[in-house]
Amino acid sequence: MQYVVITLIVLAIIIIIKNVRVVQQARAYVIERLGAYSTTWEVGLHVKIPFIERVAKIVSLKEQVVDFPPQPVITKDNVTMQIDTVLYFEITDPKMYTYGVEHPMTAIENLTATTLRNIIGELELDQTLTSRDIINSKMRSILDEATDPWGIKINRVELKNILPPKEIQNAMEKQMKAERERREAILIAEGEKRSAILIAEGEKESAILRADAKKQAAILEAEGQAEGILKVQEATAEGIRKLNEAMPSDPVIKLRALEAFTAAANGKATKIIIPSEIQGLAGLAAGIKETITGDPAPEVDAKK
């Protein structure tokens, strides 16, 4: 009897252990009692009644993603395209999800394909290619309303790829290529224009700098000449001042006058008119020049 009791106790412990369940975060257990829905276990420790209750379904409450294969659809202008969709959803009611529909993913896939065909059938090809956001919004609204009785909430629907027929794809590729080439040509032209502007601005600045340099050189040259003249005038004035201080005699003054007249003739004049006061000195100078150089002396007229 002791062995039987021990065996029964061990079996009871094993049964209890097997019927103790811990529900993890973001999960829910749907429990049936004698074949009928009993309750939904949420996060925590739970004990199931052996042989009477069972876990009908373990449901994940996380947001889930399902990628449906491409579906053939026809646009309003009779163009057949292949469109695949991505669906983001989460289960909000584990009981309704368990008992609402058989094979819920298959049901959602078929519902998505039907909804997509209805929406695309009202749009032309150009609208389909440029209205993804509108299509996504319409599909999300329709699918969310349709799956609400199944305990499913549709959070987002995305058109993953839109594949037109090959002929249209080739035409679109040619158009895109032409557009790229046009943009490249515009960029090149703008670059060349900018480069020409910079070159012209550089040449303009260079010309301005050269003109300014010439101007400064002319100013400096004029200032140098003016300063030279001023120095000569100052030297002349200083010479006159010193001459006055020395009080030269009359013959010296006449000799200086003769030198001035000789410099004025520059050695090339054939006739020089000088005052009578220095005529004697002029004759003396002419004779000396004729003796030294052998050239005839210039004719001298006395001016009284």
Beta strands, then each sheet from edge to edge (+ up, - down):
strand 1: 20-23
strand 2: 27-33
strand 3: 36-41
strand 4: 44-47
strand 5: 53-60
strand 6: 64-67
strand 7: 71-74
strand 8: 80-91
strand 9: 152-163
strand 10: 271-275
strand 11: 299-303
sheet 1: 1+ 4-
sheet 2: 3+ 2- 5+
sheet 3: 6+ 8- 7+
sheet 4: 6+ 8- 9+
sheet 5: 10+ 11+
end
